[in-house]
Amino acid sequence: MKPSEHVRANVTDDGLVILDIDKGEIYSANVVAARIWSLLMDGKSEQEAIDAVAAEFDAPRDTVARDAHSFIESLVQKSLIDGPPPS
């Protein structure tokens, strides 16, 4: 996956900020979502990102999976990312 051409994103210590240039909309997300974003942008699959986040944040995998899928689905619906649909 990669950001859509009309998207600019910045990961900080506080989380993630996404700018949709075409729509003039700004989105923000917490540090966990920022980590998911970073992993996906590094070429990891949704499942690999879920496993990494569950381990890094010592969180239940099923909770991370549900939240990650919801986050990724929202990125797809808003056309903020390009690539294969979430797995």
Phi, psi and omega in degrees: 000154177210159177296146173298157184300333182268015184242138171237137182226149178221124176261128178235180176296339182267350180142217187232137173236129180238131177246123173265102185298318182298319184265348182069030182250145178241135177239148175229154181214161183284181185294329179291314177297323178298321179292319177300312178305310182300316180296317178296319180290338176275004176095007178284150175283168177302316181295320177296320178295318179299313180300316181295315181293318178302318180289313183295323183258005180048052184243153178300131184300321182295324177292315178298317181299314180298312182291320180296315180299318179297316179297312181296318178299321179293324176296319179294313182298327180271004181057039180268344178229153174243148177140187181296151178297155180306142179260000000 
